[in-house]
Amino acid sequence: MHTGTLIAAFLTLCIFSFLYKDNPFYKFAEHLLVGVSVGYVLVIALNTTLMPKLLNPVFKEGRFDYIIPGILGLFMLLRFFPKYAWLSRISIALIIGAGAGVAIPATLQAKIFAQMQATMINFASVDGIIVFAGIATTLAYFFFSKEHKGWFGTSARVGTWFLMIFFGATFGYTVMSRISLLIGRMQFLLGDFLHVIK
């Protein structure tokens, strides 16, 4: 049996031990996961961001204008020093401002305009009609400026049914994905580790 299989089985059992109660084995596996993840992210950030986008352009190509973003990045680390923590607000403000400027048009295009186009384009099929009815009645449910009475109240109640179907399907998908993970781990333990199943 490979050493990697033994380590993976041990760590899997450590995580499963939380089903009994919180214990040192679970805490060990949890801390190991966090530590390895942070180390991995730091190495990836160094190799894919810091080296090619800051250090190489400045020291190999002589692009000294890259020093300004480097200084702003260092300002973020000053959050750990209370005396100079105020400098990190400059970097945070630039990140939030630029992020909002880029994200708002992209979000409008991807999540609003594209969804509106997909909703209104296909009335020839039953699916298209159901999708349009679901969106219209759900929007009616969330329209609180008009009292939910008469035909408007009826459409709002239909919207709640669409919402319940959506939440039920989402919950079912979440449970199914977790059960799939459990099945994968059990197949590993019973197959690769204990050789009980093939």
N, C-alpha and C positions, 0 to 999 in steps of 0.2 A: 504494500500500500504506500502511495506517495505521501511525502511529508505535507505537501500542500493540502491534500485531502484530509489528513488528520487535523491540521490547524483549522481548516474550514469547518469541519464537523464539531470541533471543540467550541469554536466561536458561535456556531449556530445553536448548540446546546446551552451555551452561556446566555444567549439572547432569549431562548425559550424558557430559561429558568425563571424569568420574570413572571411567567404565568402562575408560579407558586407564590412568590413574594419578591420584593426588592431585596437583592442580595449582592455580595461582593463580586460574584462571577459576572452578573449582569452589568454592574458598574464598571468592571474591568473591560468588558467587550464594548460598552458604550463609550468609555473614555478612549479606548484604542481606535474606534471608528472615527471619533472627532479628531484625534491627534493625527491619524494617517490622512484624513480628508484635508485638514489644514495644511499639512506638509505637502500633499499633492498639489493643492491649489497654489501654494507659494511657488513651487517649482514651475508649474505651468505658467503662472503670471510672470515669473522671471524670464522664462524662455520664449514666451509668445508676446509679451508686452514690454517689459522693462528693457531687455537687451535690444530687440529689433526696432523699438519705437522711441527709445531715449538714448541709451548708452552708445549704440553703434552710430546713429546719426551725429551725435555730438562729438565723439572721440575719433571715429573713423572717417566721417564725411565732412566734419567741420561745420555742421549745421548748428550754430550756437543759438539760433532762435528757439530751438527745442528745450533750452534751459528753462524758459518761462513756464511751460507746462510741468517740467520736472520740479520746479520750486513750488508750484501750486499743489502738486502731489505730496511733496514733503510737508506742506502746511496741514494736510489731512492727518498726518501722524502727530501733530502738535496737540491733538485732543487729549493725549496722555499727560500733557504738562499743563496744569491749570493756569500758570502764569502767562503762557503763550497760546492758550486754547482759542482765544478770540481770532487768531489768524486763520484758523480752519474754516471760519464762517465765510471767508472770501471764496475759498474753493467750493464749499457747499453751495453758495449762492450761484456761482458760475455753472456748476453741475445741474442744479435744479432749473435755472433759467434756460440753459441750452437744451436740457432734456425735455422741458416742457415745449420749447419751440420746435423741437424735432418730433416729439411724441404726439402732440395734439393734431397736426395735419395727418400724420400717419394713422392715428387711431380713427379720426373721422373717415378717412378713406377706407380703411380695412374693416372697421366694426360698424360703421353707420351707413355710408354710401353703398358699399358692396352688399351689405345685408339688405338694404332697401331695394337695390336692383334685383337681387336674387329673389326677394319676396314678391315683387311686382311683375316679374318677367314671364311667369309660366302659369297662366290661368287655364290652359288647355287640359291639364291633367288633374286628377283627383288630389294628388299630393299637393300641387300648387294651391288649390282651393283650400285644403285643410291648413296649410301653412299660413296662408293669408288670414283665414278665419281665426286661427290661434293667435296671431300677432294683433289683429284688430281687437279681439275680445280681451286679451291680456292688457293692452294699452287702455281699454275702457275701464278695466279694474283699477288701474293705477291713476286714473284721471279723477282727482278728488275735488275739483272745482264744481262739479255737477253732482247732485244727489243721485244715488243709485236706486232709482225708481223707474217703473215702466219698462220700456224696451231697452233703455240704457242699463238698468239694473239687471235685466235678464242677460244682456251681453256680458256684463261684468261678472255675473255668476258663472257663465260659460268660461270666461277667462280664468276663474279660479280652478276650474276642472283642468284646463290646459296646464296651469301652473303645478297642480298636484301630480299630473302625469309626468311633467318634466322633472320635478323633484324626486318622484318615485323611480324614474328611469336613471337619474343621476346617482341616487343612493344604491340602486341595484348594480350599476356599473362599478361603483366604488367597492361594494362588497365582493363582487365577482373578481375584481383585480386583486384584492387582498387574499381571497381564497386561492387564486392562481399562484400568488407568491408562496402561500403555505404549501400548496401541492408541490411546487418546485423544490422547496426545502425538504419536504418529506421524501420526495423521490431521490434527492441527493443523499439524505441520511440512510434510507432503507436500501438504496441501490449502490451508489458509489462507496459509501462508508461501510455498511453492514453486509452488503451483498445478499440481502434477503429477497429482493426483487430484481428483475432484469429490465 
